[in-house]
């Protein structure tokens, strides 16, 4: 059974910045995640990925910001999108792009 694409969207936020979200429903969790979603969400500014949320096999749900990687506590796909959007807005404020 193949993964079912749910979201594939790229939104241009400035001449040098875009956010991209790709989410699939999978037939079994991507270990060690326990939910039925595979995803990657990225915020790219000036050609550099400054924020990324993803769940890759062996790592599970996590978030990259700058040079750090931290565990992300996935609850729902809607909350994932909301958390990512809030992170993008926070990043923009902190970097004078609000």
Rosetta blueprint (number, residue, H / E / L):
1 X L
2 X L
3 X L
4 X E
5 X E
6 X E
7 X E
8 X E
9 X E
10 X E
11 X E
12 X E
13 X E
14 X E
15 X L
16 X L
17 X E
18 X E
19 X E
20 X E
21 X E
22 X E
23 X E
24 X E
25 X E
26 X L
27 X L
28 X L
29 X L
30 X L
31 X L
32 X L
33 X L
34 X L
35 X L
36 X L
37 X E
38 X E
39 X E
40 X E
41 X E
42 X E
43 X E
44 X E
45 X E
46 X L
47 X L
48 X E
49 X E
50 X E
51 X E
52 X E
53 X E
54 X E
55 X E
56 X E
57 X L
58 X L
59 X L
60 X E
61 X E
62 X E
63 X E
64 X E
65 X E
66 X L
67 X L
68 X E
69 X E
70 X E
71 X E
72 X L
73 X L
74 X L
75 X L
76 X L
77 X H
78 X H
79 X H
80 X H
81 X H
82 X H
83 X H
84 X H
85 X H
86 X H
87 X H
88 X H
89 X H
90 X H
91 X H
92 X H
93 X H
94 X H
95 X L
96 X L
97 X L
98 X L
